Amino acid sequence: EDASSTVKRVFDDLEHQIEEREAAEAAGEPTIAGYSTGILPLDRRVGGLVPTDLTILTGLEKDGKSSLGAQMCASVARRPRRMHAGDPACRACSPKAPCERHAWRWFGSLIFQGEGDRETPLARLAGARARVDLAKLRTGGISRAEFDRLQSAASDIGAYPLKVDDEHTQ
């Protein structure tokens, strides 16, 4: 790609970001540069998750890194995003106006699970979404209403474009 194409693409992306920020302000939503983590105070502090950045969570054992990371991934995966320039191979798309077919896309998320199994982060997500303490599930102290909420949350999360990679688990 030559320099003028790169500059044009950067300015088109910037214009798109300004338009999205204005639309968010008009709708009373938080204005952030990236995708929402699903945690408003964190979004305000870091500006959301930026697609060109690699986000790494660090902390001590049992600090909630896995739960936080899974929540952030699910927040990105559950909302469709507008494509910046549509599909370059599509004749109906233009840089400022993608066609109907390419205007919205689901962006998936990937969770690297360094320890444990692939079900753990998904169970945590379902528990958090359903507001059910998973310890109650393990001990058999879960009510029918809590089970129904957990089942509904798990079904919703199962529909997200979300993948857990646990192949590197030792």
Accessible surface in RSA format (square Angstrom, percent):
REM  Atomic radii and reference values for relative SASA: ProtOr
REM  Chains: A
REM  Algorithm: Lee & Richards
REM  Probe-radius: 1.40
REM  Slices: 20
REM RES _ NUM      All-atoms   Total-Side   Main-Chain    Non-polar    All polar
REM                ABS   REL    ABS   REL    ABS   REL    ABS   REL    ABS   REL
RES GLU A   1   148.88  85.5  59.56  45.1  89.32 212.7  44.70  86.5 104.18  85.1
RES ASP A   2    89.55  62.7  75.12  74.8  14.43  34.1  46.18 108.7  43.37  43.3
RES ALA A   3    79.05  72.7  65.68 101.4  13.37  30.4  71.93 101.3   7.11  18.8
RES SER A   4    81.59  68.9  68.05  90.8  13.54  31.2  55.04 117.2  26.55  37.2
RES SER A   5    48.85  41.3  40.86  54.5   7.99  18.4  18.97  40.4  29.87  41.8
RES THR A   6    47.05  33.5  47.05  47.7   0.00   0.0  39.39  52.9   7.66  11.6
RES VAL A   7    81.15  53.4  80.37  72.8   0.78   1.9  81.15  70.5   0.00   0.0
RES LYS A   8   116.30  56.7 110.52  67.8   5.78  13.8  99.01  89.1  17.29  18.4
RES ARG A   9   116.64  49.0 112.84  57.5   3.80   9.0  57.52  78.6  59.12  35.8
RES VAL A  10    67.08  44.1  65.28  59.1   1.80   4.3  66.71  58.0   0.37   1.0
RES PHE A  11   131.03  65.6 127.48  79.0   3.55   9.2 127.83  77.5   3.20   9.2
RES ASP A  12    31.10  21.8  25.38  25.3   5.72  13.5  12.11  28.5  18.99  18.9
RES ASP A  13    42.38  29.7  42.18  42.0   0.20   0.5  10.03  23.6  32.35  32.3
RES LEU A  14    85.75  47.8  85.21  61.0   0.54   1.4  85.49  60.0   0.26   0.7
RES GLU A  15    67.86  39.0  65.26  49.4   2.59   6.2  29.39  56.8  38.47  31.4
RES HIS A  16    12.73   7.0  11.22   7.8   1.52   3.9   9.25   9.5   3.48   4.0
RES GLN A  17    83.23  46.5  78.41  57.3   4.81  11.5  17.02  36.2  66.21  50.2
RES ILE A  18    87.87  50.0  86.32  64.3   1.55   3.7  87.83  63.2   0.04   0.1
RES GLU A  19    86.58  49.7  80.43  60.9   6.14  14.6  37.01  71.6  49.56  40.5
RES GLU A  20    80.75  46.4  73.89  55.9   6.86  16.3  31.46  60.8  49.30  40.2
RES ARG A  21    97.63  41.0  92.62  47.2   5.01  11.9  30.59  41.8  67.03  40.6
RES GLU A  22   101.87  58.5  96.72  73.2   5.15  12.3  37.87  73.3  64.00  52.3
RES ALA A  23    62.91  57.8  50.42  77.8  12.50  28.4  58.57  82.5   4.35  11.5
RES ALA A  24    16.99  15.6  13.70  21.1   3.29   7.5  16.38  23.1   0.61   1.6
RES GLU A  25   105.50  60.6  84.84  64.2  20.67  49.2  32.18  62.2  73.32  59.9
RES ALA A  26    95.77  88.1  50.50  77.9  45.27 103.0  63.66  89.7  32.11  85.1
RES ALA A  27    70.03  64.4  31.91  49.2  38.12  86.7  44.58  62.8  25.45  67.4
RES GLY A  28    70.16  86.5   0.00   N/A  70.16  86.5  35.99  98.8  34.17  76.5
RES GLU A  29   102.88  59.1  93.47  70.7   9.41  22.4  28.36  54.9  74.52  60.8
RES PRO A  30    57.04  41.6  38.60  35.2  18.43  67.0  49.60  41.0   7.43  46.2
RES THR A  31    52.99  37.7  28.55  28.9  24.45  58.3   4.31   5.8  48.68  73.6
RES ILE A  32    33.92  19.3  14.28  10.6  19.64  47.3  17.07  12.3  16.85  45.7
RES ALA A  33    60.10  55.3  38.12  58.8  21.98  50.0  40.28  56.7  19.82  52.5
RES GLY A  34    12.86  15.9   0.00   N/A  12.86  15.9   2.31   6.3  10.55  23.6
RES TYR A  35    45.21  21.1  43.34  24.7   1.87   4.9  35.17  26.4  10.04  12.4
RES SER A  36    26.83  22.7  24.62  32.9   2.21   5.1  16.99  36.2   9.84  13.8
RES THR A  37     0.80   0.6   0.19   0.2   0.61   1.4   0.19   0.3   0.61   0.9
RES GLY A  38    43.27  53.4   0.00   N/A  43.27  53.4  11.35  31.2  31.92  71.5
RES ILE A  39    52.30  29.8  49.14  36.6   3.17   7.6  52.29  37.7   0.02   0.0
RES LEU A  40    66.90  37.3  60.92  43.6   5.98  15.0  61.80  43.4   5.10  13.7
RES PRO A  41    98.19  71.6  88.33  80.5   9.86  35.8  92.80  76.6   5.39  33.5
RES LEU A  42    51.41  28.6  46.62  33.4   4.79  12.0  50.08  35.2   1.33   3.6
RES ASP A  43     1.46   1.0   1.33   1.3   0.12   0.3   0.00   0.0   1.46   1.5
RES ARG A  44   167.72  70.4 135.12  68.9  32.61  77.6  55.72  76.1 112.00  67.9
RES ARG A  45   208.03  87.3 171.63  87.5  36.40  86.7  52.08  71.2 155.95  94.5
RES VAL A  46    85.64  56.4  55.72  50.4  29.92  72.1  64.17  55.8  21.47  58.2
RES GLY A  47    20.32  25.1   0.00   N/A  20.32  25.1  19.04  52.3   1.27   2.9
RES GLY A  48     5.81   7.2   0.00   N/A   5.81   7.2   0.00   0.0   5.81  13.0
RES LEU A  49    32.19  17.9  30.91  22.1   1.28   3.2  32.00  22.5   0.19   0.5
RES VAL A  50    52.68  34.7  47.03  42.6   5.65  13.6  47.19  41.0   5.48  14.9
RES PRO A  51    91.37  66.6  53.67  48.9  37.70 137.0  65.25  53.9  26.13 162.4
RES THR A  52   127.26  90.5  89.71  91.0  37.55  89.5  84.85 114.0  42.41  64.1
RES ASP A  53    89.73  62.9  67.64  67.3  22.09  52.2  19.52  45.9  70.21  70.0
RES LEU A  54   150.87  84.0 120.09  85.9  30.78  77.4 123.04  86.4  27.83  74.9
RES THR A  55    70.29  50.0  42.39  43.0  27.90  66.5  36.11  48.5  34.19  51.7
RES ILE A  56   123.59  70.3  95.14  70.9  28.44  68.6  98.12  70.7  25.47  69.1
RES LEU A  57    62.62  34.9  40.36  28.9  22.26  56.0  42.29  29.7  20.33  54.7
RES THR A  58   118.80  84.5  88.95  90.2  29.85  71.1  59.24  79.6  59.56  90.0
RES GLY A  59    45.19  55.7   0.00   N/A  45.19  55.7  22.44  61.6  22.74  50.9
RES LEU A  60   138.91  77.4 136.37  97.6   2.54   6.4 138.78  97.5   0.13   0.4
RES GLU A  61   142.35  81.7 118.60  89.7  23.74  56.5  46.37  89.7  95.97  78.4
RES LYS A  62   184.99  90.2 143.99  88.3  40.99  97.6  98.24  88.4  86.74  92.4
RES ASP A  63    91.51  64.1  55.42  55.2  36.09  85.3  17.39  40.9  74.12  73.9
RES GLY A  64    37.20  45.9   0.00   N/A  37.20  45.9  30.24  83.0   6.97  15.6
RES LYS A  65    62.94  30.7  57.25  35.1   5.69  13.6  49.12  44.2  13.82  14.7
RES SER A  66    52.99  44.8  39.71  53.0  13.27  30.6  15.58  33.2  37.41  52.4
RES SER A  67    43.87  37.1  42.06  56.1   1.81   4.2  27.50  58.6  16.37  22.9
RES LEU A  68    57.12  31.8  54.62  39.1   2.50   6.3  56.53  39.7   0.59   1.6
RES GLY A  69    15.94  19.7   0.00   N/A  15.94  19.7  15.63  42.9   0.31   0.7
RES ALA A  70     0.88   0.8   0.40   0.6   0.48   1.1   0.40   0.6   0.48   1.3
RES GLN A  71    72.98  40.8  68.35  49.9   4.64  11.0  16.19  34.5  56.79  43.1
RES MET A  72    11.40   5.9  11.40   7.5   0.00   0.0  11.40   9.7   0.00   0.0
RES CYS A  73    27.00  20.4  25.13  28.0   1.88   4.4   1.81   4.6  25.19  27.2
RES ALA A  74     5.85   5.4   5.85   9.0   0.00   0.0   5.85   8.2   0.00   0.0
RES SER A  75     2.41   2.0   2.09   2.8   0.32   0.7   2.09   4.4   0.32   0.5
RES VAL A  76    14.85   9.8  14.85  13.4   0.00   0.0  14.85  12.9   0.00   0.0
RES ALA A  77     0.00   0.0   0.00   0.0   0.00   0.0   0.00   0.0   0.00   0.0
RES ARG A  78    90.40  38.0  76.17  38.8  14.24  33.9  15.81  21.6  74.59  45.2
RES ARG A  79    80.19  33.7  80.05  40.8   0.14   0.3  33.79  46.2  46.40  28.1
RES PRO A  80    52.39  38.2  46.85  42.7   5.54  20.1  46.85  38.7   5.54  34.4
RES ARG A  81    36.99  15.5  35.91  18.3   1.08   2.6  13.00  17.8  23.99  14.5
RES ARG A  82    65.88  27.7  57.76  29.4   8.12  19.3  18.88  25.8  47.00  28.5
RES MET A  83    37.47  19.4  36.44  24.1   1.02   2.4  35.33  30.0   2.13   2.8
RES HIS A  84    73.10  40.0  65.13  45.3   7.97  20.4  43.34  44.7  29.76  34.6
RES ALA A  85    49.50  45.5  42.17  65.1   7.32  16.7  42.17  59.4   7.32  19.4
RES GLY A  86     5.10   6.3   0.00   N/A   5.10   6.3   0.04   0.1   5.07  11.3
RES ASP A  87    41.89  29.3  39.91  39.7   1.98   4.7   5.72  13.5  36.18  36.1
RES PRO A  88   136.24  99.3  96.90  88.3  39.33 143.0 109.03  90.0  27.21 169.1
RES ALA A  89    93.21  85.7  57.19  88.2  36.02  81.9  69.06  97.3  24.15  64.0
RES CYS A  90    31.31  23.7  17.54  19.6  13.77  32.4  11.12  28.2  20.19  21.8
RES ARG A  91   242.45 101.8 203.69 103.8  38.75  92.3  83.74 114.4 158.71  96.2
RES ALA A  92    75.53  69.4  43.27  66.8  32.26  73.4  54.17  76.3  21.36  56.6
RES CYS A  93    21.83  16.5   2.30   2.6  19.52  45.9   2.36   6.0  19.47  21.0
RES SER A  94    48.97  41.4  44.99  60.0   3.99   9.2  40.85  87.0   8.12  11.4
RES PRO A  95    70.98  51.7  65.74  59.9   5.24  19.1  65.95  54.4   5.03  31.3
RES LYS A  96   132.07  64.4 113.14  69.4  18.93  45.1  75.10  67.6  56.97  60.7
RES ALA A  97    60.00  55.2  53.23  82.2   6.76  15.4  55.99  78.9   4.00  10.6
RES PRO A  98    18.50  13.5   3.30   3.0  15.20  55.3   3.30   2.7  15.20  94.5
RES CYS A  99    24.25  18.3  15.21  17.0   9.05  21.3  19.58  49.6   4.67   5.0
RES GLU A 100   167.31  96.1 144.95 109.7  22.36  53.2  64.31 124.4 103.00  84.1
RES ARG A 101   193.19  81.1 166.95  85.1  26.23  62.5  66.68  91.1 126.50  76.7
RES HIS A 102     5.93   3.2   5.93   4.1   0.00   0.0   2.41   2.5   3.52   4.1
RES ALA A 103    18.88  17.4  18.88  29.1   0.00   0.0  18.88  26.6   0.00   0.0
RES TRP A 104   154.89  62.2 139.26  67.4  15.63  36.7 115.23  61.4  39.66  64.3
RES ARG A 105    91.98  38.6  88.82  45.3   3.16   7.5  32.84  44.9  59.15  35.8
RES TRP A 106   144.18  57.9 121.62  58.9  22.56  53.0  94.26  50.3  49.92  81.0
RES PHE A 107    72.96  36.5  70.19  43.5   2.77   7.2  72.96  44.2   0.00   0.0
RES GLY A 108    48.60  59.9   0.00   N/A  48.60  59.9  16.74  45.9  31.86  71.3
RES SER A 109    17.96  15.2   5.89   7.9  12.07  27.8  10.10  21.5   7.86  11.0
RES LEU A 110    80.53  44.8  60.40  43.2  20.12  50.6  60.40  42.4  20.12  54.2
RES ILE A 111    16.47   9.4  13.92  10.4   2.55   6.2  16.47  11.9   0.00   0.0
RES PHE A 112   135.96  68.0 111.41  69.0  24.55  63.9 111.41  67.5  24.55  70.2
RES GLN A 113    13.80   7.7  11.48   8.4   2.32   5.5   1.22   2.6  12.58   9.5
RES GLY A 114    57.25  70.6   0.00   N/A  57.25  70.6  36.40  99.9  20.85  46.7
RES GLU A 115   138.08  79.3 136.36 103.2   1.72   4.1  51.15  98.9  86.92  71.0
RES GLY A 116    46.71  57.6   0.00   N/A  46.71  57.6  35.87  98.4  10.84  24.3
RES ASP A 117    68.59  48.0  66.29  66.0   2.30   5.4  27.18  64.0  41.42  41.3
RES ARG A 118    93.26  39.2  93.25  47.5   0.00   0.0  30.62  41.8  62.64  38.0
RES GLU A 119   105.05  60.3 103.89  78.6   1.16   2.8  60.98 117.9  44.07  36.0
RES THR A 120    44.21  31.4  39.08  39.6   5.12  12.2  27.42  36.8  16.79  25.4
RES PRO A 121     0.39   0.3   0.39   0.4   0.00   0.0   0.39   0.3   0.00   0.0
RES LEU A 122    60.59  33.7  58.25  41.7   2.34   5.9  58.63  41.2   1.96   5.3
RES ALA A 123    42.48  39.1  34.23  52.8   8.25  18.8  41.76  58.8   0.72   1.9
RES ARG A 124    89.94  37.8  83.99  42.8   5.95  14.2  20.85  28.5  69.09  41.9
RES LEU A 125     9.82   5.5   7.48   5.4   2.34   5.9   8.32   5.8   1.50   4.0
RES ALA A 126     5.29   4.9   5.29   8.2   0.00   0.0   5.29   7.4   0.00   0.0
RES GLY A 127     2.68   3.3   0.00   N/A   2.68   3.3   1.93   5.3   0.75   1.7
RES ALA A 128    47.99  44.1  25.45  39.3  22.54  51.3  36.78  51.8  11.21  29.7
RES ARG A 129   110.69  46.5  80.57  41.1  30.12  71.7  34.14  46.7  76.55  46.4
RES ALA A 130     6.96   6.4   0.00   0.0   6.96  15.8   5.88   8.3   1.08   2.9
RES ARG A 131   204.45  85.8 178.52  91.0  25.93  61.7  67.69  92.5 136.76  82.9
RES VAL A 132     8.51   5.6   0.00   0.0   8.51  20.5   1.50   1.3   7.01  19.0
RES ASP A 133    87.51  61.3  72.57  72.2  14.94  35.3  31.18  73.4  56.34  56.2
RES LEU A 134    26.93  15.0  23.90  17.1   3.03   7.6  23.90  16.8   3.03   8.1
RES ALA A 135    42.67  39.2  41.72  64.4   0.95   2.2  42.18  59.4   0.50   1.3
RES LYS A 136    76.07  37.1  75.23  46.2   0.84   2.0  44.41  40.0  31.66  33.7
RES LEU A 137    76.79  42.8  63.60  45.5  13.19  33.1  63.60  44.7  13.19  35.5
RES ARG A 138   186.55  78.3 147.37  75.1  39.18  93.3  75.65 103.4 110.90  67.2
RES THR A 139   112.90  80.3  75.24  76.3  37.65  89.7  74.35  99.9  38.55  58.3
RES GLY A 140    61.68  76.1   0.00   N/A  61.68  76.1  31.65  86.8  30.04  67.3
RES GLY A 141    45.93  56.6   0.00   N/A  45.93  56.6  32.58  89.4  13.34  29.9
RES ILE A 142    39.64  22.6  18.32  13.6  21.32  51.4  19.12  13.8  20.51  55.7
RES SER A 143    55.95  47.3  44.78  59.8  11.18  25.7  51.35 109.3   4.61   6.5
RES ARG A 144   167.42  70.3 155.89  79.5  11.52  27.4  70.63  96.5  96.79  58.7
RES ALA A 145    60.42  55.6  52.00  80.2   8.42  19.2  57.37  80.8   3.05   8.1
RES GLU A 146    24.19  13.9  24.19  18.3   0.00   0.0   6.69  12.9  17.51  14.3
RES PHE A 147    78.01  39.0  78.01  48.3   0.00   0.0  78.01  47.3   0.00   0.0
RES ASP A 148    68.44  47.9  62.61  62.3   5.82  13.8  27.70  65.2  40.73  40.6
RES ARG A 149   104.23  43.8  98.01  50.0   6.22  14.8  62.44  85.3  41.79  25.3
RES LEU A 150    17.21   9.6  17.17  12.3   0.04   0.1  17.17  12.1   0.04   0.1
RES GLN A 151   107.85  60.3 100.77  73.6   7.08  16.9  35.72  76.0  72.13  54.7
RES SER A 152    64.25  54.3  55.86  74.5   8.39  19.3  32.74  69.7  31.51  44.1
RES ALA A 153     4.89   4.5   2.25   3.5   2.64   6.0   4.36   6.1   0.53   1.4
RES ALA A 154    50.54  46.5  40.37  62.3  10.17  23.1  42.79  60.3   7.75  20.5
RES SER A 155    78.72  66.5  59.64  79.6  19.08  44.0  34.11  72.6  44.62  62.5
RES ASP A 156    58.03  40.6  52.26  52.0   5.77  13.6  11.86  27.9  46.17  46.0
RES ILE A 157    10.68   6.1   8.06   6.0   2.62   6.3   8.06   5.8   2.62   7.1
RES GLY A 158    65.48  80.8   0.00   N/A  65.48  80.8  36.35  99.8  29.13  65.2
RES ALA A 159    86.47  79.5  49.56  76.5  36.91  84.0  60.61  85.4  25.85  68.5
RES TYR A 160    30.86  14.4  20.09  11.4  10.77  28.0  19.72  14.8  11.15  13.7
RES PRO A 161    50.21  36.6  32.42  29.6  17.79  64.7  48.72  40.2   1.49   9.2
RES LEU A 162    31.41  17.5   2.04   1.5  29.37  73.8   2.67   1.9  28.74  77.3
RES LYS A 163   117.75  57.4 113.45  69.6   4.31  10.3  94.18  84.8  23.57  25.1
RES VAL A 164     6.29   4.1   2.44   2.2   3.85   9.3   2.44   2.1   3.85  10.5
RES ASP A 165    25.40  17.8  22.67  22.6   2.73   6.5   4.22   9.9  21.18  21.1
RES ASP A 166    29.70  20.8  23.10  23.0   6.60  15.6   0.91   2.1  28.80  28.7
RES GLU A 167   145.88  83.8 111.81  84.6  34.08  81.1  37.23  72.0 108.65  88.7
RES HIS A 168   134.64  73.6 117.01  81.3  17.64  45.1  90.03  92.8  44.62  51.9
RES THR A 169    47.74  34.0  24.60  24.9  23.13  55.1  24.60  33.0  23.13  35.0
RES GLN A 170   211.35 118.2 145.31 106.2  66.04 157.2  82.15 174.9 129.20  98.0
END  Absolute sums over single chains surface
CHAIN  1 A    11812.2       9267.8       2544.5       6744.8       5067.4
END  Absolute sums over all chains
TOTAL         11812.2       9267.8       2544.5       6744.8       5067.4
